[in-house]
Amino acid sequence: MEKFFLVLLNVSITAGYFVLALLLLRPLLKKAPGYIRCALWGLVGLRLMLPFSLKSALSLIPSRETISPDMLYAARPIIDSGIGSVDRSLNPVISESFAASPVASANPLQLWAYAGSLLWLAGLCAMLLYAALSYARLRRRVAEGVLLEKGVKLCAGIGAPFVLGLFRPCVYLPFGLPEGDMAMVLAHERAHIRRRDHWIKPLGYLLLSVYWFSPLLWLAYALLCRDIEYACATALLNCGMGRRRISACPLAFGEQSVKPRIKNVLSYKKPALWIMIAALSSCAVLAVCFLTDPIEEQQANIIPAASPEEIEALEKLRDAA
């Protein structure tokens, strides 16, 4: 399990470079359509899910395997981050701290990796348990919902509209929703369903559960949820109260951050053609640069030139023969 944990750790590091690149480019993509930003987060998810990746000279990933499984058994373990200054700073400390002892039955790094893998497994179980419990609790709250029309129910125990369900998604509306707002609310929630957002958010949470130890991926998940809402936003100001319990469930689309989303909608302008082209080009470039691994430099099997002392010794051996 330790080796599997190290594989996940290496994947999270390579995906982290992708997240950092998106954070740097995010201000430049502010005027791009919301679905472009969602698609970029989708590429990050693809990086996390792919069991393999192609190699490319255009890759901007410094190292495919920062922490090699072989270092668990090395006498003096080192990392290979692909960033020289980082390696020079950390490797002396790592080698000294985790150097193998001749009398020990296992390297210190093996023990740390084992403990880390157990901690990772506990965190994964906790994340999945939280999702299951929050889903069951929300299901109980809407169990007595009144059918308004196909795929739409009115509920007394909720304060904001949301979508719940993977294969048979249903829109749940609070009682007392003003008549004039209902059409906009339903249009918004049904847009989520048409875009398959009720699949994307749970998938994002599942990936976050696997890589819960990465702060950058927590930030990526939060921005993904925000971008999904901005891409599908409609004015729902009257439904902005009582939203925290619903949004806490990773399998439900609760309405949250309503005022910023409305502000975004009101200031929305159709992107110019050049912005669309630039945004799509950014997706292509980022995919090539961060979905591929760097080409490792192969050391040529060249016999090094002999030193003068070695040449002299060889000549003496030849003369003696």
C-alpha positions as CSV (number, residue, x, y, z in Angstrom):
1,M,0.0,0.0,0.0
2,E,3.0,2.3,0.6
3,K,3.9,2.2,-3.1
4,F,0.3,2.9,-4.2
5,F,0.3,5.9,-1.8
6,L,3.5,7.2,-3.4
7,V,2.0,6.9,-6.8
8,L,-1.0,9.0,-5.6
9,L,1.5,11.5,-4.1
10,N,3.4,11.8,-7.4
11,V,0.2,12.3,-9.4
12,S,-1.0,15.0,-7.0
13,I,2.3,16.8,-7.4
14,T,2.0,16.7,-11.2
15,A,-1.6,17.8,-11.0
16,G,-0.6,20.6,-8.6
17,Y,1.5,22.2,-11.3
18,F,-1.5,22.2,-13.5
19,V,-3.6,23.9,-10.8
20,L,-0.9,26.5,-10.3
21,A,-0.9,27.3,-14.0
22,L,-4.7,27.7,-14.0
23,L,-4.5,30.0,-11.0
24,L,-2.0,32.2,-12.8
25,L,-4.1,32.2,-16.0
26,R,-7.4,32.7,-14.2
27,P,-7.4,36.5,-14.4
28,L,-6.8,36.3,-18.2
29,L,-9.8,33.9,-18.6
30,K,-12.2,36.1,-16.7
31,K,-14.0,37.2,-19.8
32,A,-14.0,33.7,-21.3
33,P,-17.2,31.7,-21.2
34,G,-17.8,29.8,-17.9
35,Y,-17.7,26.4,-19.6
36,I,-14.1,27.1,-20.7
37,R,-13.0,27.4,-17.1
38,C,-15.0,24.3,-16.2
39,A,-13.4,22.4,-19.1
40,L,-9.9,23.4,-17.8
41,W,-10.8,21.9,-14.3
42,G,-11.9,18.9,-16.2
43,L,-8.4,18.5,-17.7
44,V,-7.0,18.6,-14.1
45,G,-9.4,15.8,-13.3
46,L,-8.3,13.9,-16.3
47,R,-4.7,14.2,-15.1
48,L,-5.7,12.7,-11.8
49,M,-7.6,9.8,-13.3
50,L,-5.3,8.7,-16.2
51,P,-3.3,5.6,-15.2
52,F,-0.7,6.7,-17.8
53,S,0.4,9.8,-19.7
54,L,2.2,10.5,-23.0
55,K,5.6,12.0,-23.1
56,S,6.2,15.3,-24.8
57,A,9.1,17.7,-25.3
58,L,6.5,20.5,-24.7
59,S,5.6,19.2,-21.2
60,L,6.0,21.8,-18.5
61,I,5.9,19.1,-15.7
62,P,9.3,19.3,-14.1
63,S,9.4,15.7,-13.1
64,R,7.0,12.7,-13.6
65,E,8.1,11.0,-10.4
66,T,9.3,13.3,-7.7
67,I,9.3,10.6,-5.1
68,S,10.4,7.3,-6.5
69,P,9.3,4.1,-4.8
70,D,12.9,3.0,-5.0
71,M,13.9,5.6,-2.4
72,L,12.1,3.5,0.3
73,Y,15.0,1.1,0.1
74,A,17.8,3.4,-0.7
75,A,20.6,3.9,1.8
76,R,20.5,7.6,1.3
77,P,17.1,8.6,-0.2
78,I,16.7,11.6,-2.4
79,I,13.9,13.2,-4.4
80,D,13.9,14.2,-8.0
81,S,11.5,17.2,-8.4
82,G,13.1,18.4,-11.6
83,I,13.8,21.7,-10.0
84,G,17.5,22.0,-9.2
85,S,17.2,24.5,-6.4
86,V,14.6,22.4,-4.6
87,D,16.6,19.2,-4.9
88,R,19.8,20.9,-3.7
89,S,17.9,22.3,-0.7
90,L,15.9,19.3,0.3
91,N,18.0,16.3,-0.6
92,P,20.8,16.8,2.0
93,V,18.2,17.1,4.7
94,I,16.2,14.0,3.4
95,S,19.4,11.9,3.0
96,E,20.5,12.8,6.5
97,S,17.2,12.4,8.2
98,F,16.1,9.1,6.5
99,A,19.5,7.4,6.0
100,A,19.3,3.7,6.5
101,S,20.8,2.2,9.7
102,P,22.8,-1.0,9.4
103,V,21.2,-2.4,12.5
104,A,17.6,-1.5,11.7
105,S,15.2,-4.0,10.0
106,A,13.6,-1.3,7.9
107,N,14.5,2.1,6.5
108,P,13.0,5.0,8.5
109,L,11.4,6.2,5.2
110,Q,9.6,2.8,4.9
111,L,8.0,3.4,8.3
112,W,6.9,6.9,7.4
113,A,5.5,5.8,4.1
114,Y,3.5,3.0,5.9
115,A,2.1,5.5,8.4
116,G,1.3,8.0,5.6
117,S,-0.6,5.3,3.7
118,L,-2.7,4.4,6.7
119,L,-3.4,8.1,7.3
120,W,-4.4,8.5,3.7
121,L,-6.7,5.5,3.9
122,A,-8.4,6.9,7.0
123,G,-8.9,10.3,5.3
124,L,-10.4,8.6,2.3
125,C,-12.8,6.7,4.4
126,A,-13.8,9.8,6.4
127,M,-14.5,11.8,3.2
128,L,-16.6,9.0,1.7
129,L,-18.5,8.5,5.0
130,Y,-19.2,12.2,5.2
131,A,-20.7,12.2,1.7
132,A,-22.8,9.1,2.5
133,L,-24.1,10.6,5.8
134,S,-24.9,14.0,4.3
135,Y,-26.7,12.4,1.4
136,A,-28.7,10.2,3.7
137,R,-29.6,13.2,6.0
138,L,-30.7,15.3,3.0
139,R,-32.7,12.4,1.6
140,R,-34.6,12.2,4.9
141,R,-35.3,15.9,4.8
142,V,-36.9,15.7,1.3
143,A,-38.7,12.3,1.8
144,E,-42.1,14.0,2.3
145,G,-41.7,16.3,-0.7
146,V,-44.9,17.1,-2.7
147,L,-44.7,16.4,-6.4
148,L,-45.2,19.6,-8.4
149,E,-44.5,18.1,-11.8
150,K,-42.3,15.5,-13.2
151,G,-38.8,15.8,-11.7
152,V,-39.8,18.7,-9.4
153,K,-40.9,18.5,-5.8
154,L,-41.8,21.1,-3.1
155,C,-40.3,20.5,0.4
156,A,-40.9,22.2,3.7
157,G,-37.5,21.4,5.3
158,I,-35.3,23.3,2.9
159,G,-34.5,27.0,2.5
160,A,-33.1,27.0,-1.1
161,P,-33.7,25.1,-4.3
162,F,-31.3,22.3,-5.3
163,V,-30.8,19.3,-7.5
164,L,-30.4,15.8,-5.9
165,G,-29.8,12.5,-7.6
166,L,-27.3,11.0,-10.0
167,F,-29.4,8.9,-12.4
168,R,-32.8,10.3,-11.7
169,P,-32.1,13.9,-10.7
170,C,-34.9,15.8,-9.1
171,V,-35.3,19.5,-8.5
172,Y,-36.4,20.3,-4.9
173,L,-38.0,23.7,-4.3
174,P,-38.8,25.3,-0.9
175,F,-42.4,26.1,-0.1
176,G,-43.3,29.8,-0.3
177,L,-41.2,30.4,-3.4
178,P,-42.6,33.5,-5.2
179,E,-44.5,32.7,-8.3
180,G,-42.4,35.1,-10.4
181,D,-39.1,33.4,-9.3
182,M,-40.1,29.8,-9.9
183,A,-39.6,29.9,-13.7
184,M,-36.1,31.3,-13.3
185,V,-35.3,28.8,-10.5
186,L,-36.4,25.8,-12.6
187,A,-34.6,27.1,-15.6
188,H,-31.4,27.3,-13.6
189,E,-31.7,23.9,-12.0
190,R,-32.7,22.2,-15.2
191,A,-29.7,23.8,-16.9
192,H,-27.5,22.1,-14.3
193,I,-29.1,18.8,-15.2
194,R,-28.7,19.3,-19.0
195,R,-25.0,20.1,-18.5
196,R,-24.6,16.9,-16.3
197,D,-23.4,19.1,-13.4
198,H,-25.0,16.6,-11.0
199,W,-22.4,14.1,-12.3
200,I,-19.4,16.4,-12.5
201,K,-19.6,17.7,-8.9
202,P,-19.8,14.2,-7.3
203,L,-16.9,13.0,-9.5
204,G,-14.9,16.0,-8.4
205,Y,-15.6,15.2,-4.8
206,L,-14.6,11.6,-5.4
207,L,-11.3,12.7,-6.8
208,L,-10.9,15.1,-3.9
209,S,-11.5,12.2,-1.5
210,V,-8.7,10.2,-3.1
211,Y,-6.3,13.2,-3.1
212,W,-7.6,14.9,0.1
213,F,-4.0,15.5,1.3
214,S,-3.4,18.1,-1.4
215,P,-4.3,21.7,-0.5
216,L,-4.1,22.8,-4.1
217,L,-6.8,20.2,-5.1
218,W,-9.1,21.5,-2.3
219,L,-8.8,24.9,-3.8
220,A,-9.4,23.5,-7.3
221,Y,-12.6,21.7,-6.1
222,A,-13.9,24.9,-4.6
223,L,-13.2,26.9,-7.7
224,L,-14.8,24.2,-9.9
225,C,-18.0,24.4,-7.9
226,R,-18.0,28.2,-8.2
227,D,-17.3,28.1,-12.0
228,I,-20.1,25.5,-12.4
229,E,-22.5,28.0,-10.8
230,Y,-21.2,31.0,-12.7
231,A,-21.5,29.0,-16.0
232,C,-25.1,28.3,-15.2
233,A,-26.2,31.3,-13.2
234,T,-29.6,32.9,-13.0
235,A,-30.9,35.5,-10.6
236,L,-32.1,33.7,-7.4
237,L,-31.8,36.4,-4.8
238,N,-35.0,35.4,-3.0
239,C,-33.5,32.0,-2.4
240,G,-30.3,33.0,-0.8
241,M,-31.1,32.1,2.8
242,G,-30.7,28.8,4.6
243,R,-28.2,27.5,2.0
244,R,-25.3,26.1,4.2
245,R,-26.8,22.7,5.1
246,I,-27.6,21.9,1.5
247,S,-24.3,23.1,0.0
248,A,-22.5,20.9,2.5
249,C,-23.7,17.8,0.7
250,P,-21.3,17.0,-2.2
251,L,-24.0,15.1,-4.1
252,A,-26.5,18.1,-4.2
253,F,-26.5,21.3,-6.0
254,G,-27.5,23.9,-3.4
255,E,-27.7,27.5,-4.3
256,Q,-24.8,29.4,-2.7
257,S,-23.0,32.6,-3.1
258,V,-26.1,34.0,-4.8
259,K,-25.3,37.8,-4.8
260,P,-21.8,37.4,-6.5
261,R,-23.3,35.1,-9.1
262,I,-26.1,37.6,-9.9
263,K,-23.6,40.4,-10.2
264,N,-21.7,38.2,-12.6
265,V,-24.8,37.5,-14.7
266,L,-25.8,41.2,-14.8
267,S,-22.4,42.2,-16.0
268,Y,-22.1,39.4,-18.5
269,K,-21.4,40.3,-22.1
270,K,-21.1,37.8,-25.0
271,P,-17.4,37.2,-25.5
272,A,-15.8,38.5,-28.6
273,L,-14.6,36.0,-31.2
274,W,-10.9,36.6,-30.4
275,I,-11.6,35.8,-26.7
276,M,-13.2,32.5,-27.7
277,I,-10.3,31.6,-29.9
278,A,-7.8,32.6,-27.2
279,A,-9.6,30.6,-24.6
280,L,-9.9,27.5,-26.7
281,S,-6.2,27.8,-27.7
282,S,-5.3,28.1,-24.0
283,C,-7.2,24.8,-23.4
284,A,-5.2,23.1,-26.1
285,V,-1.8,24.5,-25.0
286,L,-2.4,23.6,-21.3
287,A,-3.5,20.1,-22.3
288,V,-0.3,19.5,-24.2
289,C,1.9,21.1,-21.5
290,F,0.3,19.5,-18.4
291,L,-1.3,16.3,-19.5
292,T,2.0,15.0,-20.8
293,D,5.2,14.0,-19.0
294,P,8.7,15.3,-19.7
295,I,10.9,13.2,-21.9
296,E,13.6,11.8,-19.6
297,E,17.1,12.3,-20.7
298,Q,18.7,9.0,-21.6
299,Q,22.3,8.6,-20.6
300,A,24.3,7.2,-23.5
301,N,26.2,4.1,-22.9
302,I,29.6,5.7,-23.6
303,I,32.7,4.4,-22.0
304,P,34.5,7.3,-20.4
305,A,37.9,8.3,-21.5
306,A,40.7,6.7,-19.6
307,S,42.9,8.8,-17.4
308,P,46.6,9.2,-18.0
309,E,47.4,6.9,-15.0
310,E,45.1,4.2,-16.4
311,I,46.7,4.5,-19.8
312,E,50.2,4.1,-18.3
313,A,49.1,1.1,-16.3
314,L,47.6,-0.6,-19.4
315,E,50.9,0.0,-21.3
316,K,52.9,-1.6,-18.5
317,L,50.5,-4.6,-18.6
318,R,50.9,-4.8,-22.3
319,D,54.7,-4.7,-22.1
320,A,54.8,-7.3,-19.4
321,A,52.7,-9.6,-21.6
